[in-house]
Amino acid sequence: MINKYAGRCGTCGRRVEAGAGQAANVDGRWSSYHNGCVPVRVAPPVGRHGGWHDLPVVGFDLEGTLPEPMETRIVSAALVHSDGTTREWLVDPGVPIPADATARHRITDEMVRAGGRPAREALAELGTAIAKLIADSTPLVAFCAPYDVTALHTELARHGLPAIDWDRAVVIDPSVLHQQVEPRWYDGRTLGDLCRYYEVTLDNAHDAASDARAAAELARSLAARHERVALMRPDALYQAQIGWHAEQARDLQRYFDRQGIDKTVSTQWPLETTPRD
């Protein structure tokens, strides 16, 4: 972020004028830096250990009309397998797509009307595909999983389709894993931010197939660098993430409370059962 206050550069010691350079948090301490002096964080090296990251996983992502997962309508979704096999759905949600949503994922009303599948038909197919993965005990990787899981759960109910038994699923969420292994992280936390850190290619952000592929690669890259995460059985890792996310959410809630931000952070993962603020 832009440096608001004058100070001395944390790297070279020379003066940094207010409004120039950058402010960065390094190891829990905020300092001013010249643009060319900002420390670059480097991910831990890839280890030689094995683990679940050597086994098949499937990346899952969807794009919707709204940021609230219990209100959004799905307009696209993708499942990307470890061997590169990809299934994609373009969905006609039956409602107008807001301009801000189109600006994010570049899917227009005209596109879904011309080439999208009817929502009930596409979602039935997607739900069946995910249910089969769960039955086969194949881990499903979703970045910031509560949005995707809750949106799909709500949409299936909206269209009178069979619910997915998320209690039997093995969901892996790289955003939860990263916060657990990097508790003193003060940089960006988007999929793009973490892909850069973990040396994962994100070709086309907010495209469902691209995001799903990147999420799966991100999870594998993270596990390859953190043996204690990699050696957990996928089902045990799933249960651990429930507790990790809850504690991470409580930490964020405490921060909001200290800052006077009127916002409630859900501790539920991966399925939220109450609307977000």
C-alpha positions as CSV (number, residue, x, y, z in Angstrom):
1,M,0.0,0.0,0.0
2,I,1.1,3.6,-0.5
3,N,3.1,5.0,2.3
4,K,1.0,7.7,4.1
5,Y,3.7,9.0,6.5
6,A,7.3,10.1,6.1
7,G,9.9,7.8,7.7
8,R,13.1,5.9,7.1
9,C,13.2,3.0,4.7
10,G,13.2,-0.3,6.5
11,T,15.8,-1.7,4.0
12,C,18.2,1.1,3.1
13,G,17.6,3.5,6.0
14,R,17.1,6.6,3.7
15,R,14.2,8.9,4.1
16,V,10.9,8.0,2.5
17,E,8.6,11.0,1.9
18,A,4.9,10.8,2.8
19,G,2.9,9.7,-0.2
20,A,5.9,8.1,-1.8
21,G,7.1,4.5,-1.6
22,Q,5.1,1.8,0.2
23,A,4.2,0.7,3.7
24,A,4.6,-3.0,4.3
25,N,4.1,-5.3,7.3
26,V,7.2,-7.5,7.7
27,D,7.1,-10.0,10.5
28,G,4.3,-8.1,12.3
29,R,5.9,-4.7,12.1
30,W,4.8,-1.9,9.7
31,S,7.6,0.1,8.0
32,S,8.1,2.5,5.2
33,Y,10.1,1.4,2.1
34,H,11.2,2.8,-1.2
35,N,9.4,1.1,-4.1
36,G,12.6,-0.8,-5.0
37,C,13.4,-1.7,-1.4
38,V,10.2,-3.6,-0.4
39,P,11.1,-7.1,0.9
40,V,9.8,-9.9,-1.4
41,R,8.4,-12.8,0.5
42,V,9.4,-16.2,-0.9
43,A,7.5,-19.4,-0.2
44,P,9.2,-22.2,1.5
45,P,11.0,-24.6,-0.8
46,V,9.3,-27.7,-2.1
47,G,10.1,-30.7,0.1
48,R,10.7,-34.3,-0.7
49,H,7.8,-35.7,1.3
50,G,4.8,-37.4,-0.2
51,G,1.2,-36.9,0.8
52,W,-2.3,-36.3,-0.5
53,H,-1.0,-33.8,-3.0
54,D,0.4,-36.7,-5.0
55,L,-3.1,-38.2,-5.3
56,P,-5.9,-37.1,-7.6
57,V,-7.9,-34.1,-6.5
58,V,-10.6,-32.1,-8.4
59,G,-10.7,-28.3,-8.5
60,F,-14.1,-26.7,-8.2
61,D,-15.2,-23.2,-8.9
62,L,-18.3,-21.3,-9.8
63,E,-19.3,-17.7,-10.8
64,G,-22.5,-16.1,-9.8
65,T,-24.7,-13.0,-10.0
66,L,-24.2,-11.8,-6.4
67,P,-21.5,-11.8,-3.6
68,E,-24.0,-13.3,-1.1
69,P,-23.9,-17.1,-1.7
70,M,-27.4,-17.7,-0.4
71,E,-28.8,-15.2,-2.9
72,T,-26.6,-15.6,-5.9
73,R,-27.6,-17.4,-9.1
74,I,-24.9,-19.5,-10.7
75,V,-23.9,-18.5,-14.2
76,S,-20.8,-20.8,-14.7
77,A,-19.1,-23.7,-13.0
78,A,-16.2,-26.0,-13.6
79,L,-14.6,-29.2,-12.3
80,V,-10.9,-29.7,-13.2
81,H,-9.3,-33.1,-12.6
82,S,-5.6,-33.7,-11.9
83,D,-5.1,-35.2,-15.4
84,G,-6.4,-32.0,-16.9
85,T,-9.9,-33.3,-17.7
86,T,-12.3,-30.4,-17.4
87,R,-16.1,-30.1,-17.3
88,E,-17.6,-26.7,-17.7
89,W,-21.1,-25.4,-17.4
90,L,-22.5,-22.1,-18.7
91,V,-25.8,-21.5,-17.0
92,D,-28.8,-19.3,-17.8
93,P,-29.8,-18.2,-14.3
94,G,-33.2,-16.9,-15.5
95,V,-32.5,-13.5,-13.9
96,P,-30.5,-10.5,-15.2
97,I,-26.8,-10.5,-14.4
98,P,-25.8,-7.4,-12.6
99,A,-23.3,-5.1,-14.3
100,D,-20.7,-5.5,-11.5
101,A,-20.9,-9.2,-11.7
102,T,-20.3,-9.1,-15.5
103,A,-17.4,-6.8,-15.0
104,R,-15.8,-9.4,-12.7
105,H,-16.4,-12.7,-14.7
106,R,-17.2,-11.2,-18.1
107,I,-20.4,-13.3,-18.6
108,T,-23.3,-11.3,-20.0
109,D,-27.0,-11.8,-20.3
110,E,-26.6,-12.3,-24.1
111,M,-24.0,-15.0,-23.5
112,V,-26.1,-17.1,-21.2
113,R,-29.2,-16.7,-23.3
114,A,-27.4,-17.7,-26.5
115,G,-25.2,-20.5,-25.1
116,G,-26.2,-21.2,-21.5
117,R,-28.0,-24.3,-20.3
118,P,-31.3,-24.0,-18.4
119,A,-30.4,-23.6,-14.7
120,R,-32.2,-26.7,-13.4
121,E,-30.7,-28.9,-16.1
122,A,-27.1,-27.7,-15.7
123,L,-27.2,-27.7,-11.9
124,A,-28.6,-31.2,-11.8
125,E,-25.7,-32.4,-13.9
126,L,-23.2,-30.5,-11.7
127,G,-24.7,-31.8,-8.5
128,T,-24.6,-35.4,-9.8
129,A,-20.9,-35.0,-10.8
130,I,-19.9,-33.7,-7.4
131,A,-22.0,-36.4,-5.6
132,K,-20.0,-39.0,-7.5
133,L,-16.7,-37.4,-6.5
134,I,-17.8,-37.5,-2.9
135,A,-18.9,-41.2,-3.2
136,D,-15.5,-42.0,-4.7
137,S,-13.7,-40.1,-1.8
138,T,-12.0,-37.8,-4.2
139,P,-11.0,-34.5,-2.5
140,L,-12.7,-31.4,-3.9
141,V,-10.5,-28.3,-3.9
142,A,-12.3,-24.9,-3.7
143,F,-10.7,-21.6,-2.8
144,C,-12.8,-19.8,-0.2
145,A,-15.0,-22.8,-0.3
146,P,-18.0,-21.4,1.7
147,Y,-19.1,-19.3,-1.3
148,D,-19.0,-22.1,-3.8
149,V,-20.4,-24.8,-1.5
150,T,-23.2,-22.6,-0.1
151,A,-24.2,-21.2,-3.5
152,L,-24.5,-24.6,-5.0
153,H,-26.3,-26.0,-2.0
154,T,-28.8,-23.1,-2.1
155,E,-29.3,-23.4,-5.9
156,L,-30.0,-27.1,-5.8
157,A,-32.7,-26.5,-3.1
158,R,-34.1,-23.6,-5.1
159,H,-34.6,-25.9,-8.1
160,G,-35.9,-28.8,-6.1
161,L,-32.8,-30.9,-6.9
162,P,-31.2,-33.5,-4.5
163,A,-29.0,-32.1,-1.9
164,I,-25.3,-32.9,-1.7
165,D,-24.2,-34.6,1.5
166,W,-21.4,-32.2,2.4
167,D,-20.8,-34.1,5.7
168,R,-19.4,-36.9,3.6
169,A,-17.3,-34.7,1.4
170,V,-13.5,-34.1,1.5
171,V,-13.1,-30.4,0.8
172,I,-9.7,-28.8,0.7
173,D,-9.6,-25.0,0.9
174,P,-6.2,-23.4,0.1
175,S,-7.3,-20.1,1.7
176,V,-7.8,-21.9,5.1
177,L,-4.6,-23.9,4.7
178,H,-2.5,-20.8,3.9
179,Q,-3.8,-18.9,7.0
180,Q,-2.9,-21.9,9.1
181,V,0.7,-22.3,7.8
182,E,1.3,-18.5,7.5
183,P,-0.4,-17.0,10.6
184,R,1.7,-13.8,10.3
185,W,0.6,-13.0,6.7
186,Y,-0.2,-9.4,6.1
187,D,-0.2,-9.3,2.3
188,G,-3.1,-9.9,-0.1
189,R,-5.1,-13.1,0.3
190,T,-6.9,-13.4,-3.1
191,L,-6.4,-16.4,-5.3
192,G,-4.1,-14.3,-7.5
193,D,-2.1,-13.1,-4.5
194,L,-1.5,-16.7,-3.2
195,C,-0.8,-18.1,-6.7
196,R,2.0,-15.6,-7.1
197,Y,3.5,-16.6,-3.7
198,Y,3.2,-20.3,-4.3
199,E,4.4,-20.1,-7.9
200,V,1.2,-21.2,-9.5
201,T,-0.1,-19.9,-12.8
202,L,-3.5,-18.3,-12.9
203,D,-4.3,-17.8,-16.5
204,N,-7.7,-16.0,-16.4
205,A,-8.9,-14.9,-13.0
206,H,-12.7,-15.2,-12.4
207,D,-13.1,-17.8,-15.2
208,A,-14.5,-20.8,-13.5
209,A,-12.2,-23.4,-15.2
210,S,-9.1,-21.2,-14.7
211,D,-9.8,-20.6,-11.0
212,A,-10.7,-24.3,-10.4
213,R,-7.4,-25.4,-12.0
214,A,-5.4,-22.8,-10.1
215,A,-7.1,-23.7,-6.8
216,A,-6.1,-27.3,-7.2
217,E,-2.5,-26.5,-8.1
218,L,-2.3,-24.0,-5.2
219,A,-3.4,-26.7,-2.7
220,R,-0.8,-29.2,-4.1
221,S,1.9,-26.5,-4.1
222,L,1.1,-25.5,-0.5
223,A,1.2,-29.2,0.7
224,A,4.4,-29.8,-1.2
225,R,6.0,-27.0,1.0
226,H,4.4,-28.0,4.3
227,E,4.9,-31.6,5.3
228,R,2.6,-31.5,8.3
229,V,-0.3,-30.6,6.1
230,A,0.6,-33.0,3.3
231,L,0.9,-36.0,5.7
232,M,-2.7,-35.6,7.1
233,R,-5.2,-38.0,5.7
234,P,-7.7,-36.0,3.5
235,D,-10.6,-36.8,5.8
236,A,-8.7,-35.7,8.9
237,L,-7.5,-32.6,7.0
238,Y,-11.2,-31.8,6.2
239,Q,-12.1,-32.0,9.9
240,A,-9.1,-29.9,10.9
241,Q,-10.1,-27.2,8.5
242,I,-13.5,-26.8,10.2
243,G,-11.7,-25.9,13.4
244,W,-9.0,-23.8,11.7
245,H,-11.5,-21.7,9.8
246,A,-13.6,-21.1,12.9
247,E,-10.5,-19.8,14.8
248,Q,-9.5,-17.7,11.8
249,A,-13.0,-16.3,11.6
250,R,-12.9,-15.4,15.3
251,D,-9.6,-13.7,14.9
252,L,-11.0,-11.6,12.0
253,Q,-14.1,-10.8,14.1
254,R,-12.0,-9.5,16.9
255,Y,-10.1,-7.3,14.5
256,F,-13.4,-5.9,13.1
257,D,-14.7,-5.3,16.7
258,R,-11.5,-3.4,17.6
259,Q,-11.8,-1.3,14.4
260,G,-15.5,-0.6,15.0
261,I,-16.5,-2.4,11.8
262,D,-20.1,-3.5,12.1
263,K,-19.7,-6.9,10.4
264,T,-20.3,-10.5,11.5
265,V,-17.8,-13.1,10.3
266,S,-19.3,-16.6,9.9
267,T,-17.4,-19.4,11.6
268,Q,-19.2,-22.0,9.4
269,W,-17.2,-24.0,6.9
270,P,-17.6,-25.2,4.2
271,L,-21.4,-24.8,4.2
272,E,-22.9,-21.6,5.6
273,T,-26.5,-21.9,6.8
274,T,-27.2,-18.2,7.6
275,P,-27.0,-15.2,5.2
276,R,-23.9,-13.0,5.4
277,D,-24.2,-9.4,6.6
